[in-house]
Amino acid sequence: EENAPPALAWRAMWTCRLPWRNATAVALGGTGIVGAALVALTEIAYRRQGAGPEIPPSGRGVVVVLGVPGTNPLLRVAQRWRVDLALAAVGTGRIDRVVFTGGPVRSERSEASEMAEIAVARGLDPALVVLDERSRSTWENVTAAAELVGTADFVVLASDAFHAARARVYWWDQHGADASPL
């Protein structure tokens, strides 16, 4: 109204915008849920098909666990998933080292130290743990991990299917060699 004090006019204008903001929040939240479900279903299909190579029949290897921030419950699930992949590979008895990658991207703690802590709590021998706490992207994860791999006969990447595939391409681009996704 014309005679309304300025604060009330502003409040009325803000109230008019709220339904739009709520609809946007619902749409973005729904998109995030659908996206997460799509990634999860793709990952399940990938695992059921047995996609991804087995650990090679001979030689000693290294698992590179690609970084993911643990800043919310969904991402902590992703961290545990990657740690479980690494632990399964270590269970073959052919892994000499587990390189955890990822610096402090969205928190003060590094992604690598968060995942290493989970792995050790789940039974990984701390002597196998190597940390890269500097990298802040997948490209940097691959660069730093290569320096820590040493003379391994093979390298396997522990991550979700999409991320591991991208990291595998980066590994090839940077090092002219293959790394297998777990």
GUZA-754408 format. One record per residue: x, y, z of N, C-alpha, C, O, CB in turn. Coordinates in pm, whole numbers, plus 50000, padded with zeros to 5 digits. Glycine has a CB too. Example, Ala and Ser with C-alpha at 12.3 -4.5 7.8 and 13.67 -1.06 7.14 Angstrom:
GUZA-754408
513194943150780512304955050780513204967050780514244966850846511314955350905512854977550708513674989450714512905000350787513415011450804514084994050572
***
This chain:
GUZA-754408
500834988250000500005000050000500875012450000502055011950035499065000050120500255023849959500995036449955501355041350094502445046650115500185047049884500455039650189500665045150322501445035550413501695038850529499345048550386501825023950362502525014150445503955019150471504585025050383502545000150377504445016750593505825020550620506775012750528506425001750483506185017950769507955018150499508885011550407509244997250448509384988550362510155019750397509374994750576509754981250620508674971150585508984960050543510004981050771507424974950600506334965850567506254963550416505974952350372505004971250619506484973850337506464972350192507574962650149507354954150064506644986150121508744963950209509854955150175509524940750215509794931350140511164959750245508934939050333508584925950382507534919550291507614907650263508064926750526506574927350244505544922150154506174917950022505784907649966504444932750129507134925649970507804922049846508584908949865508554900349778508754933549801509274907649977510034895550006509114883350012509454872749960510824897050138507974884850076507004874050088506524869549950506314857649927505814878350173506354879049860505914875549724506964867049653506624859049566505634888149642508214868649689509284861249622509484847249682510054838549617510604869049630509014845149802509264832349869508764820249790509504810449780508604832450003507554820449735507134808449660508094805249546508354793549520505724810449604508614815249478509574812849371510844806449426511384797149367509914826049298511304811749540512524806249600512304791849646513174783349629512974814949719511144789149705510844775449748510784765949628511294754749635509524775049827510154770449520510064762049401511454759149345511724748049301509174768749294512324769149347513684767249299514434757349388515124748449339514444780549294514274758949519514944749849612514464735549592515264726149594514704754249757513164733849574512604720549552513124714749420513484703049413511054721049551513154723049317513644718249186515104714349193515494703849142513444729049078515914722649258517344719349270517564707049356518384698449324518114731249329516814706149466516924694449551516494681849478517154671449490516084696149676515414682649403514934671149325515944667149219516154655249195513604674349260516554677049154517574674049054518764666949117519314657549061518034686848984519154671549236520264665149307519944650749344520804641949332520614673049432518734648349389518324634749427518284625749305518774614349309516934634949497517714630749196517654622749072519074619949022519364608848980516834630148963519944630049027521324628048984522044617749069522734609049015522084641248989521884618549200522514608749289521974594749263522734585049263522284612749437520674593649241520084580549211520624575049080520914563049070518544581649204520764583548979521304579148851522734574048865523084563648810521254590548749523554581348939524934576948962524954563649038525714554649004525734587749040524104562449140524054550049218523624538249133524224527549141523114551649337522594540149051522134529248965523184525348862523374513548833520834533148894523854535248806524934532448710526044524648778526594515148721525484545548650526384528548898527444521848973527054507349003527884498348991527744529349103525814505049041525344491449070525404482948943525864471548947523894491649126524934488448832524984481048705526424478048666526734467048619524294489048593527304487748685528734486148653529334474648734530054466248680529494499348683529024474348862529574463748949528964450048916529674440048916529304467149098527664449548887527024436648857527544430548729527634418348718525514438448847527884438748632528404433748505529844428948520530404422748429528314444448397530434431948633531824428448651532724437748570533864434348539532074413948611532194449548536532984459148458534194463248539534184463148662532144471548418535214466848468536454470148535537304457648545536794447048581536204476148674538544458748515539404446948513539654441248651539594448148753540714450348448539924428448651540374421948773541784426748803542454432448717540314406248760542224424448923543624427348953544454417748870544164405748867543934425849108545494422648802546284414048715546754401348787546944401348908547494421648662546944390448710547254377548772548634376548835548904367348912547114366948670549514385848803550854385248863551334399248895550794409148846551864378048768552344399848978552944412749013552384418449142551434413349200552734422448901553014429249182552624436449303552084450049262552594456249169553824437849403551064454649330550424466949288550194477149396550504475149513549164463749226549634488349351549284499449437547834503449407547424503749291550254511549416547084506349510545744511849495545834526849518546394531349618544714505049594545294534549425545194548949441543724552049469542854550049384545724556749314543454557049589542104560649628541934575549597542554584049660541824557549781541094578349498540914592149454540094600149555539144595049613540224592549317540484612549575539874620949677538434624549651537984625749537540654633249690537714626149759536344631249759536144637849895536464631949998535264619749733535614650149898535434656750028534364649750110533394644450055535064671550009534524649750240533544643650330532734654150402532504653150522534224634650430532304664350327531664675850390530174674050418529564682450483531854687850305529584663250369528184660550401527974645350403528834638050354527214667450299526854640650456526664626150471526764618350339527304607350338525324623550532526244623750229526314616850102527764615050056528144604550005525514624449995528574625450075529974624450035530764615350129531714608850087530614638350032530374614750256531034605250346530754590850303531604582150319530564607350492529574588550248529274575250193530204572450076530704561250063527784574450148530454582249992531374580549879532784577549929533484569349870531384593049791533204584050036534524581150093534594566550139535554559550110534834590750211533574562050212533564548350263533534538250147534174527750155532354546050355532804541550040532734532849923534134530949864534544519749835531774538649817534854541849848536214541149790537154533649883538004525949836536754555249764537024535750012537854528450108537544513550100538464505450102537614533650252536274509850090535904495650079536494489249954536944477849958534374494150078536504496549843537134491349720538614488749745539144478249705536964501349603539274498149810540714496549838540954484649931541884476849910541284509449900540124483250032540284472050126540074458650058540754448850089539314473450243539134458049964538914445649888540154442349806540544430649798537674446949796540774452249745541984449849666543134445449757543884436349723542394462649589543254451849873544304447949968544094433550014545064426250039544314457550090542844429450025542514415850066543034405049972543104393450011541034414450079543404408749849543974398849756545394394949793545914384949744543954404249615546024402849880547404399949921548444404649820549624401349834547564385249944548034412249720548974416349615549204431349610549824436449516548474411749482548714438549711548844453049716549894456849819549804452849936547474459749748550884464549775551964468649864551754482349927552404485750026553254468649788550864490049869550694503749914549294508649876548754504749772551784513049854548734517049961547464523549930547704538649939547984543950046546304518950027547584545349825547804559749818546444566649826545594564949738548574563849686546244574349930545024582349946545334596349897546304602549941544514582350095544494601449807544764614549749543704624649790542574621049825544824613649597544074637249786543124648049810543524657049924543664652750038541774642449837543714669549890544044679549990542794685050058541704679850037544824690949927542964695350137541824701650205541074710850109541394722650098542294709550330540074705350040539354713049939538214720950001538114733049981538814703849830537364714350077536194721150134536194721250286535184724750348534934714650085537294717350345537394717650491538874719150527539724719750439536784704550556539154719850656540534721350699541314708250689542524708250671540574726550842540614697050702541264683850692541364679650547540504682850465540494673150773542414672450516542564667450380541634655650356541324648050448544034663450352541204654250232540384642850192541164629950215540614619850259539944644050044542464630350184543314618450199543354613750344543224601850371544734621450150543544623050438543634618950579542294613750631542264604550713544104630750665541184619650584539864614850625539654600350581539214592050660538754623750568539984597450454539774583750404540764573950465540414562450492539904583550251542004578250487542984569350550542544565750692542714554350735544374576050553541984575350762541494572750898540374562250895540344553250979540994585850963539474563450798538394553650784538984539850755538574529850814537414557850670539964539350664540564526550624541274519750740541134507650759541534528650509542024527350817542754521550930541754516751036541954506351097543744532050992540684524451056539644520151151538964507251105538464499551187538584531251168538944504950975538334492850920539344481450901539014471050844537664495950786540564483350950541514472350951542694473350858543494463950854540814460350921542854484050783544014485450694545274487550778545284495650871543814497150595546314480350744547604481850811548124496050785548304499750669548624471150762548374503950889548854517650869550184518350792550504528650732549024524451004550954507450793552224507350719552004507950568552924511650494553024494750755550804504450520550514504850377550064518750330550014521250210549454494650342549734527550424549124540450392550174550650347551194552650412548354545850512549874556950233550654568350184549654579350153548624576950090551534564450056549964591650196549034602650177549564613050078550744616750081548744609350310548684617449991548904629349910547904639649960546714638649933548734626449753548394649350034547494659250093547604672850025547174683050080547804660650240548174672949904548334685649833547344687449719546934698749691549734686749779546954676849654546154678049532544744683149561544164680149666546074664649459544214690949466542904697149484541964694349368540874699949362543054712049503542384685649275541544681949161541934667849118542954662549162541704692249042541124661849032541444648448984542764648448908543564639248923540304643048895542984658548825544244659548751545434659648847546414652548826544264672248662545334667648954546404668249053546504655249133547604651249171546184680049148545364648549159545394635449227546284625849150547134619049207543954629549240546074625349019546824616148933548304619948929549174611248937546244616148790548594632748917549984637348914550704633549042551794627749038550044652448893550104636749156550734633949285550834619049312551854614349364549954640749398549804611449277549814597049303550944590249226551584581049277548474590849265551174594649103552224588449022553594589649089554434580749078552274594848883553804600849158555064602649230555184592949348556294589649390555194617249279554054588549402554044580149522553914565249491554074556949580552904584349611553634561849366553424547849327554724540149326554744528449366552764547149191555794546149282557084539249277557144529349163556724532349051557354532249408557664517549191557914507549086556874496449088557214484749065559304501649103555654499649113554594489549116554404483348978554614489948876553254495649166554004470648977553724463848850552384468348791552194467948670553714448648871551474472448878550194477348829549614487448928549964487549046549204465648807548724495748878548034505848958546544504148935546104502848821548514520448922545784504249042544324504049029543774516549098544304521149199543714490949092542704521849041542094534149090540794530849163539924524249107541834544048975540674535349286539454532949364538614545649366538994555749424539804528549509537464544849300536534555949295535224550849235535074538849211537104567949212534284560049211533084556049139533424554448992534484559048948531934566349159532554548248916532844544748776533184556948692534144556548615531664537548716532414567748704532664579648622533994586148657534774589648568531534589648639534244587748784535464594348830536694586048795537704591448750535404596948982536624573048816537754564348785538064564448635539224564148595537484550048832537024564748553537244565148408537944578048368538864577848286535904563848333537534589148427538174601948396539624601848444540514606348372537404613748462539864596748564541214596248618542104586948535543294589448519541184591548764541514576348482542274567048398542764574048271543894571948228541414554748361541904582248212542304590048094543414599748133544394601148059541094597848034543284606448246544324615648292545644608248314546714613248280543874622748423545554596148371546764588348397547464585448264548684586948253546424574948471546694581348166547264578448034547874591047974548994590747922546174572647940547154602147982547664614847927548954619147993549864624047926546624625747943549044617448122550224622148195551394612548192552554616748193549854624648338551114599448187552184589748207552344579748094553274571748096551944582448332551444579947996551554570847883551414556247923551884547347852552854572847815550774553748035550574540048083549134538848132548454548948151551594536448198548694526748152547314524548194547224522648344548124517248408546744512448122546134527148398545754524448537544354518748530543514523948456545834537548630544084508348604542804501448596541854506448704542244507848819542994486348608540604509048665539624512548769539194500048844539074489248786538394519648708538954501548975538444490249054536944489749040536294481049098538844491549205
***
